[in-house]
Amino acid sequence: MFITATRGLVAATVLGVSALAAQAQDYTPENPECIAPANPGGGWDFTCRQVGKELQGLGLIDKTMQVVNVAGGGGGVAFAEVVNKRSDDNDLIVAASSATATRLAQGAYPGNTTDQVRWLASIGADYGVIAVSADSEIETLPELLDMIKADPRSVSVAGGSAVGGWDHLKVLIAASAYGVEDVRKVKYVAFDGGGEAVTQLLAGSVQAFTGDASEAKGFVDSGDIKVIAVLAPERLEGDFADFPTAKEQGVDAIGANWRGFYAPAGMSDAAYDAWVSKIGELYASDEWKEIMANNGLAPLDLQGADFEQFVQNSVSEIQDISREIGIIK
C-alpha cells in the first residue's frame, strides 16, 4: 500500500491536467523577489534563480529578480515569514515543491496550512536521485540497500528536507520496495537544503545522498558525486541518460518532486493573475524547455486554480503515506 499510494502521487505529479490559458495582465512587479526557503545550492534555490533569470531574459519582468535564501524548518521559517509579515506583498513569490506539501501535510509548519498562501504555478517535476561520493566503493542501489538491510544504523543518508520530509520519504520508498522490513530504522540525516547535504557527503559524515536530479547535477558535473539511481519509470534524457533508474536495478521505486511557487495570501488579484500568466508564458517558452531537458525536469504544466487543486490533492496523498509509516497519526 505504501508504494501504491506513492505511485498515485507520482502519476498525478507527472501527468497533471491541461492548464487554463492565462490572459496577459498589465501588472508588472516593481521589485520582483523570490524567496528560496533553504541555503544556496538546493532545489528551491535552483527554482528561484533559474526562473528569475529566464523571466527577465524573456522580457516578462523589467528588473532583476532578487533571490533571498531563508533557511530553516524545512521551509517553515520562510512560510511563516510570508504569512505573518509579508501577507500583502505583490512583488513576492516563493519557491515550493513536494517537500513543501509534505511538511504542510504532516503539520510540520506549526499553525500553518495550505490556504494561508496563494498557489501560483508549476514549472516541472524533478525526479528523485540517490547518490554517493565519487570515490565511494558503492556502485549500485542494491549494494547500498543491502548494507541498510544488514545493519540499518551503519548507513547514514543525507537529504535537504527535514525528517519525514520529501527527501526522507524518497529513500524510504526505495527501501520499502527492496524489502527492508521496517523502513523507520533507515538512518536519515536532515540538512537545510541539498547543497549542505552534499557537502556533508563529501566530508564523509554520511554515506549517501537523497535529493533531486536538478540539485545533484552540478555536483555530478564537478565530479564530486555519482548517481546510483534515479527514481523515474525510465531513464531521463540528455545529460541524465547515463544514470540508471532504480527500476532497472530491480527496485520498483518512483519518486517525483513537483516544483513551483506560492505567493502571499493578500496578494491582489491583478498581481496574482499577472504572476500566473508570466510563469505560464515562461513554461511554454523554448528556453524553458531547454532548461528542463538540461536539468532533468519532467513536464508538469499547471497554473492558477489547477495548480491550487493539485497541491491540495498532493497534501492529502502525502498524509495517507505519512500515516502508513507512522510519521503522523
Secondary structure, DSSP 4 states (H G I P E B T S, - for coil): -HHHHHHHHHHHHHH--PPPPPPP-S---SS-EEEESS-TTSHHHHHHHHHHHHHHHTTSSSSPPEEEE--SGGGHHHHHHHHHH-TT-TTEEEEEEHHHHHHHHTT-STT--GGGEEEEEEEEEEEEEEEEETT-S--SHHHHHHHHHH-GGG-EEEESS-TTSHHHHHHHHHHHHHT-S-GGGSEEEE-SSHHHHHHHHHTTS-SEEEEEHHHHHHHHHTTSEEEEEE-SSS--SGGGTTSPBTGGGT-----EEEEEEEEETT--HHHHHHHHHHHHHHHHSHHHHHHHHHTTEEP---BTHHHHHHHHHHHHHHHHHHHHTTS--
